Amino acid sequence: MATTDIPGLVFTSHKFGPHSLQEVGVWESGEAKSSGYWAIFIHGGAWRDRSNTFRDFIPSIKHMIQDQDKSSSIRGFMSLDYRLSDGTETPPVQHPDHIDDIAAGLSLLHEKYCLKDNYVLIGHSAGATLAFQLLMGVTSPQVTVSPPLPVAIIGISGIYDLVGINDRHDGNYAGFITSAFGSNQGDWQNASPAKFTGDFHENWPGDRLTILAHSQEDSLVDTPEADALQANLQRCKSPVHIVGNLRGEHDFVWQDGSQIAELVFDTLLKLPRLL
Ligand SMILES: N[C@@H](CC(=O)c1ccccc1NC=O)C(=O)O
């Protein structure tokens, strides 16, 4: 199994359900800080790729802790695994199982770490979809937990309009989208943050920040995705910043991690300092 070691940080993991992927990783400084924001990551991988895990956050964490000054307002790092629609499960894992797991994982972190709105939620690709689904009330009716919502969301190379991205890729994404959301395109629309017909601002009130970042060198997720969610957030008068100048391919962004570290630092600068 891949390592979770990061020199200078103490790693703990917690299960939030019986499935092996219902797990969250937590990295804290040895001095166990008592203030600052948590940086919490949701990985991507088209809701199906087993090679994407909560460990995808490690390169970004390593970049952040290298800058002691800028990371001084970070309390620690958390990263969530969730069940995947990889075709191996009986019964099959399908939406809203993924977002139910994210809600359960965040609720567990709330219990164990007094998580409240003192965290920045970062999602890559399908993980960014999940971050915004948290605001849409699309968890299954059996889910009774309502986790604290983040103070800011950074969506990186996110999928926000399932029908739109599939159409622009000549139907080639229908396979993984159907595995994750079923074959009914009406269900795809209902799960798409860019197509949410409710009020993001009402569901996520207060001074919240949204950053939508993408790279024009990304060959898997194109620019119209972030544009579509930006328009829907603006419809709700929810403030949104676009960062359109990331560099490199879709997976380079998390594999390298330096740009995610910068996005988190830039976001923290816009937030009140937590004492
Ligand atoms: N290795 C991936 C590729 C992938 O994850 C992906 C492909 C196209 C658009 C978005 C993707 N990932 C988003 O989470 C796969 O399992 O298809």
The ligand as a Gaussian input file, in Angstrom:
#p B3LYP/6-31G(d) Opt

LIG

0 1
 N       -8.461000       7.727000     -15.353000
 C       -9.735000       8.207000     -15.453000
 C       -9.880000       9.416000     -16.323000
 C      -10.686000      10.347000     -15.543000
 O      -10.682000      10.252000     -14.356000
 C      -11.471000      11.366000     -16.229000
 C      -11.685000      11.292000     -17.610000
 C      -12.399000      12.286000     -18.253000
 C      -12.927000      13.338000     -17.535000
 C      -12.737000      13.398000     -16.149000
 C      -12.018000      12.406000     -15.507000
 N      -11.846000      12.411000     -14.133000
 C      -12.536000      13.164000     -13.253000
 O      -12.646000      12.867000     -12.076000
 C      -10.817000       7.194000     -15.787000
 O      -11.006000       6.274000     -15.022000
 O      -11.505000       7.374000     -16.780000

